[in-house]
Amino acid sequence: MDNQYPELENKNAIIRMFHVTKRYGAQLALDDVSLDVEANEFLFLTGPSGAGKSTLLKLLYLADSISEGQILLKGMNLSRLPKKRLPFLRRNIGVVFQDYKLIPTRTVFDNIALVMEVAGASAKQIKRKVGYLLRTVDMEHKAGAFPQSLSGGEQQRVAVARAICGDPDIVLADEPTGSLDAESAKVIMELLFGIHARGATVMVATHDEALLHSTRRRIVTLKQGRVVDLGL
Ligand SMILES: Nc1ncnc2c1ncn2[C@@H]1O[C@H](COP(=O)(O)OP(=O)(O)OP(=O)(O)O)[C@@H](O)[C@H]1O
């Protein structure tokens, strides 16, 4: 394992952040964040607007690079990862965004199938898996529809199916219920709890006070880029 901090060895952690700082120009988005996430944990990330929640998730799904510090994902140091290993690592991470980010020119079926297509799965494998996922998120009847014809809750159900299509070990969700009504939000959270129950590590960034009050799971709180409560 490419671990610069052997004194902090934690064999159960699937995500390890050590003194991570992220700057956008002069703006400090994350400030000396250290955080371990255990394999198969379900964890909430919260904090006021601008606290750094999206930035933290972005660093984990490799959409942005860190300014200082280290991140180990499944024991791999992201700063030292050869570029050719990036696609492999990305396939192990499913991402759900607040604004769904479905591809407008592809059908529901094809949006979900994309991850498997890229990974080189056969048409038969794709049909079986996407069919199963469509049933799981109760969207079988909309397989041929295009995203713009769906409600927000339906689009988010498709986005969750897409996120888990490649059987990722880690699912990162950034305000997945932020633009949904209470009933749709509940469905999305149940899907995420289901993914967790099947073995994935799940991190959910949210402002949703009702959700946070009703949970007994770990809540990590950020404020102005710093972790102010590890929720342990
Ligand atoms: N691409 C960027 N360029 C410049 N500044 C950025 C960029 N992305 C984020 N920031 C800044 O970094 C800080 C953290 O932003 P971030 O989006 O991570 O917060 P957040 O906790 O997710 O907020 P919200 O709950 O409003 O989504 C903010 O001050 C933001 O303005």
The ligand as a Tripos MOL2 file, in Angstrom:
@<TRIPOS>MOLECULE
LIG
   31    33     1     0     0
SMALL
NO_CHARGES

@<TRIPOS>ATOM
      1 N1        -14.5310   25.7230   -9.2840 N.pl3     1 LIG1
      2 C1        -14.4590   26.6070   -8.2870 C.ar      1 LIG1
      3 N2        -13.8210   27.7990   -8.4410 N.ar      1 LIG1
      4 C2        -13.7180   28.6980   -7.4350 C.ar      1 LIG1
      5 N3        -14.2330   28.4880   -6.1980 N.ar      1 LIG1
      6 C3        -14.8810   27.3370   -5.9770 C.ar      1 LIG1
      7 C4        -15.0330   26.3450   -6.9980 C.ar      1 LIG1
      8 N4        -15.7170   25.2990   -6.4810 N.ar      1 LIG1
      9 C5        -15.9890   25.6300   -5.2050 C.ar      1 LIG1
     10 N5        -15.4840   26.8420   -4.9020 N.ar      1 LIG1
     11 C6        -15.5720   27.5310   -3.6070 C.3       1 LIG1
     12 O1        -15.1580   26.6220   -2.5980 O.3       1 LIG1
     13 C7        -15.9880   26.7340   -1.4470 C.3       1 LIG1
     14 C8        -16.6350   25.3940   -1.1510 C.3       1 LIG1
     15 O2        -17.5900   25.1290   -2.1640 O.3       1 LIG1
     16 P1        -18.4580   23.8010   -2.2340 P.3       1 LIG1
     17 O3        -19.2520   23.8380   -3.4720 O.co2     1 LIG1
     18 O4        -17.5800   22.6310   -2.0060 O.co2     1 LIG1
     19 O5        -19.4030   23.9830   -0.9370 O.3       1 LIG1
     20 P2        -20.6890   23.1810   -0.5140 P.3       1 LIG1
     21 O6        -20.5390   22.8930    0.9480 O.co2     1 LIG1
     22 O7        -20.8790   22.0080   -1.4030 O.co2     1 LIG1
     23 O8        -21.8240   24.2510   -0.7470 O.3       1 LIG1
     24 P3        -23.3690   24.0650   -1.1930 P.3       1 LIG1
     25 O9        -24.0320   23.4050   -0.0290 O.co2     1 LIG1
     26 O10       -23.8300   25.4720   -1.3910 O.co2     1 LIG1
     27 O11       -23.3660   23.2310   -2.4410 O.co2     1 LIG1
     28 C9        -16.9780   27.8460   -1.7290 C.3       1 LIG1
     29 O12       -16.4880   29.0360   -1.1760 O.3       1 LIG1
     30 C10       -16.9980   27.9160   -3.2450 C.3       1 LIG1
     31 O13       -17.2960   29.2130   -3.6870 O.3       1 LIG1
@<TRIPOS>BOND
     1     1     2 1
     2     2     3 ar
     3     2     7 ar
     4     3     4 ar
     5     4     5 ar
     6     5     6 ar
     7     6     7 ar
     8     6    10 ar
     9     7     8 ar
    10     8     9 ar
    11     9    10 ar
    12    10    11 1
    13    11    12 1
    14    11    30 1
    15    12    13 1
    16    13    14 1
    17    13    28 1
    18    14    15 1
    19    15    16 1
    20    16    17 2
    21    16    18 1
    22    16    19 1
    23    19    20 1
    24    20    21 2
    25    20    22 1
    26    20    23 1
    27    23    24 1
    28    24    25 2
    29    24    26 1
    30    24    27 1
    31    28    29 1
    32    28    30 1
    33    30    31 1
@<TRIPOS>SUBSTRUCTURE
     1 LIG1         1 GROUP 0 **** ****
